[in-house]
Amino acid sequence: MDKHPGAGAEPSQRDYALLHEFRYAIRHFLHFSQTAARNAGLDPQQHQLLLTLQARDSGAGVPISEIAERLLIRHHSAVELVNRAGRRGLVTRSTSAADRRLALVSLTPEGQALLRRLSAEHLAELESVAPGLVAVLGDLIHRGSLGPTSGDVGPPP
């Protein structure tokens, strides 16, 4: 059974325009995010690391294998990313008490402060771009059924 309903249907010109607008909105936000990270003195992947640690740490730290999975990178790349962030004083590494082979990573107070500032900037940017992104997503979700029938595609004025 096909996982995506309508996956075999021929895309319309409107579908192409909606997909384009959706990808444009994502790329616009990612560009903002990468620029904000660099302006804060971070590599964009380091920012993603800090965000992953803050979001996923339940108090004991986050395993490097989970970091790799969440950032869609290989384990050895996650190790190097953690090493670089550790040298900057943004993260610490410890060994799991339950499994001494497991390296756990946590944010330092400096890493938390930097992430707090970056996240406030990101939330403000999202508040700005969210209406257009939600409109495009709504059109994509409802395409061919309840969605707008005009040829106009994109964020509202």
Secondary structure, 3 states (H helix, E strand, C coil): CCCCCCCCCCCCHHHHHHHHHHHHHHHHHHHHHHHHHHHCCCCHHHHHHHHHHHHHCCCCCEEHHHHHHHHCCCHHHHHHHHHHHHHCCCEEEEECCCCCCCEEEEECHHHHHHHHHHHHHHHHHHHHHHHHHHHHHHHHHCCCCCCCCCCCCCCCC
